[in-house]
Amino acid sequence: MRIGVISDPHGCLVGLKAALAWLEKEGLDLVVCAGDVVNFGPQPNECISLLAERNIASVQGNCDRDILLPAPAGQQTDERTAQITAIDDWCRERLTSASRRWLASLPPRLTPVPGVLIVHGGVADPEEIVDADARPSFPPGVSVVAAGHLHAPFVTCTGQGVWVNAGSVGRPCDGDPQAALAVLEQRSEGWRASIHRIPFDLELAAQMIRKAIMPYVERLVETQRKACWW
């Protein structure tokens, strides 16, 4: 059994397509998504449609959840927060009814096969930070947990099992602009996980951001190219 885990497309169809093309060539048994399909990228509806068309099951990330809520009222506390809110609003206004229904239907976690759990952040909270230095607890009967949220991939092996962060296929934030994904492989001695980086056309991704006339377009292009946080 080999399972591909993608995460955090964030509306970047160019990165998502590149990752799925690589996984298709690998001939995996199953592909799943660890959430945050939308927001911060120019093509949220198209990313949702692609996952839906290919029957790729996904969990609901914190951005997927928050974008379904009404825009927060009141003054923003700082310029950075105000800029992020403007980008959130841009995405919120462009989601179709079908996209909203799809996002609302996503579960907080998935068990694609026995012993494997897919979450977004932590086991109980999609916003929990579980980084490479953490020592997370595994639910009973689970030997592999695959997550996203951090936009920086890693694999940690503990006495309880394997925790893998698949990174981001759309907006990596670890200094490497290539899409990141994980492959889980079941062997006779147990599950193993590996991280893979997939190049995609950054200039085309930048063109899509500009074509969509997103807020703070050049800053979005810059963070995409540099693979860094806002």
C-alpha positions in Angstrom: 0.0 0.0 0.0 1.3 3.4 -1.0 -0.5 6.6 -0.2 0.2 10.1 -1.5 -0.5 13.0 0.9 -0.8 16.5 -0.4 -1.7 19.5 1.6 -2.2 23.3 1.5 -2.8 24.0 -2.2 -4.2 27.4 -1.1 -5.7 28.2 -4.4 -2.5 27.6 -6.4 -3.7 25.4 -9.3 -0.3 25.4 -10.9 1.4 23.7 -7.9 -1.6 21.4 -7.3 -1.5 20.1 -10.9 2.2 19.5 -10.8 2.0 17.5 -7.6 -0.9 15.4 -8.8 0.9 14.7 -12.1 3.9 13.5 -10.2 1.7 11.3 -8.0 -0.1 9.8 -11.0 3.2 8.8 -12.6 4.2 7.1 -9.3 1.1 4.9 -9.6 0.1 5.1 -5.9 -2.9 3.3 -4.5 -4.5 6.4 -3.0 -4.1 10.1 -2.8 -5.5 12.2 0.1 -5.4 15.9 1.0 -4.6 17.4 4.4 -6.6 20.5 3.9 -6.3 24.3 3.3 -7.4 23.9 -0.3 -8.3 27.6 -0.6 -7.1 31.1 0.3 -4.0 33.1 -0.7 -4.0 31.8 -4.2 -5.8 32.9 -7.4 -7.8 29.8 -8.3 -9.7 28.5 -5.2 -12.7 27.2 -7.2 -10.5 25.5 -9.7 -8.5 23.7 -7.0 -11.7 22.5 -5.4 -13.1 21.3 -8.7 -9.9 19.4 -9.5 -9.9 17.5 -6.2 -13.6 16.8 -6.5 -13.3 15.5 -10.1 -10.5 13.1 -9.1 -12.4 12.0 -5.9 -9.5 13.0 -3.7 -10.7 13.0 -0.1 -9.6 16.0 2.0 -9.9 17.1 5.6 -11.0 20.7 6.4 -8.1 23.0 7.2 -8.4 26.1 9.3 -8.4 28.3 6.2 -11.1 26.2 4.6 -13.2 26.6 7.7 -12.6 30.3 8.3 -13.3 31.3 4.7 -16.9 30.0 5.1 -17.5 32.4 8.0 -18.6 36.0 7.6 -15.9 38.6 7.2 -14.8 39.8 10.7 -16.1 43.2 11.6 -14.1 46.1 13.1 -10.8 47.7 12.7 -7.7 45.6 12.1 -5.0 45.9 14.7 -2.0 46.1 12.4 -1.1 46.5 8.7 -0.1 42.9 8.2 -3.5 41.6 9.6 -5.4 44.1 7.5 -3.6 42.9 4.3 -4.3 39.2 5.1 -7.9 40.1 5.8 -8.2 41.8 2.4 -6.9 38.6 0.7 -9.3 36.5 2.8 -12.2 38.7 1.6 -11.1 38.5 -2.0 -11.3 34.7 -1.8 -14.5 34.7 0.2 -16.3 36.8 -2.4 -15.2 34.6 -5.3 -16.1 31.2 -3.9 -19.1 29.6 -5.8 -22.0 28.0 -4.0 -20.7 24.6 -5.1 -17.3 25.3 -3.7 -18.8 26.4 -0.4 -20.8 23.2 -0.1 -17.7 21.1 -0.8 -15.6 22.9 1.8 -18.4 22.7 4.4 -18.7 18.9 3.8 -15.0 18.2 4.7 -14.4 16.3 7.9 -11.8 17.3 10.5 -9.9 14.1 10.0 -9.8 11.0 7.8 -8.8 7.4 8.2 -8.1 6.2 4.6 -6.8 2.8 5.8 -6.6 1.2 9.2 -3.7 2.7 11.3 -3.3 5.9 9.2 -4.9 9.2 10.2 -5.0 12.4 8.1 -5.4 15.7 9.9 -4.6 19.3 9.1 -2.7 20.6 12.2 -3.0 18.4 15.2 -5.2 15.4 16.0 -7.8 17.5 17.8 -7.2 21.1 16.5 -6.6 22.1 12.8 -4.6 25.1 14.1 -2.3 23.2 16.4 1.4 23.6 15.7 3.1 20.2 15.6 6.6 20.9 14.4 9.6 18.6 13.9 10.6 19.1 17.6 7.3 18.1 19.0 6.5 14.7 20.5 2.8 14.3 19.7 0.5 11.6 21.1 -1.0 9.1 18.7 -4.6 8.0 19.1 -5.2 4.3 19.9 -4.7 2.1 16.9 -3.0 4.8 14.8 0.6 4.3 13.8 0.9 7.1 11.1 -0.4 10.6 11.3 -0.1 12.9 8.2 -0.7 16.6 8.5 -0.1 19.9 6.8 -0.7 23.5 8.1 3.0 24.4 8.6 4.0 24.7 4.9 7.3 23.0 5.9 7.6 19.2 5.5 9.3 16.8 7.8 9.1 13.2 9.1 9.4 12.3 12.8 9.6 8.8 14.1 8.7 8.2 17.7 8.1 5.1 19.9 4.4 5.5 19.1 4.6 5.8 15.3 5.4 8.1 12.4 4.3 11.7 12.2 4.7 13.3 8.8 4.0 16.8 7.7 3.4 16.9 3.9 4.2 20.6 3.6 2.4 22.6 0.9 1.9 21.9 -2.8 0.8 25.5 -3.4 2.6 27.9 -1.1 5.7 26.4 0.6 7.1 28.6 3.3 10.5 26.9 4.0 12.6 28.7 1.5 12.1 26.1 -1.2 9.5 27.2 -3.8 9.0 23.6 -5.1 5.7 21.8 -4.2 6.1 19.5 -1.2 4.2 16.2 -0.6 4.6 13.0 1.3 4.4 9.3 0.4 3.3 6.7 2.9 4.4 3.2 2.2 3.3 0.1 4.1 6.0 -2.5 4.4 6.3 -5.8 6.3 8.1 -4.0 9.1 5.5 -1.2 9.3 4.8 2.2 7.7 7.4 4.5 6.3 7.1 8.1 5.1 9.1 10.1 2.6 9.0 13.7 1.5 9.3 14.7 -2.2 9.8 18.1 -3.8 8.1 18.8 -7.2 9.1 21.8 -9.3 6.3 23.8 -10.9 6.1 26.9 -13.1 6.5 29.9 -10.8 6.2 32.4 -13.6 2.8 30.9 -14.6 1.8 30.9 -10.9 2.7 34.6 -10.8 0.7 35.3 -14.0 -2.3 33.7 -12.5 -2.0 35.9 -9.4 -1.8 39.0 -11.6 -4.6 37.9 -13.9 -6.9 37.4 -10.9 -6.2 41.0 -9.7 -5.7 39.9 -6.2 -5.0 42.4 -3.4 -1.3 43.1 -2.7 -0.5 41.2 -5.9 3.3 41.9 -6.0 3.7 40.9 -2.4 1.9 37.7 -3.1 4.1 37.0 -6.1 7.2 37.8 -4.0 6.2 35.4 -1.2 5.4 32.7 -3.8 8.8 33.0 -5.4 10.8 33.2 -2.1 8.6 30.5 -0.4 8.2 32.6 2.7 5.5 33.7 5.1 3.6 37.0 4.6 
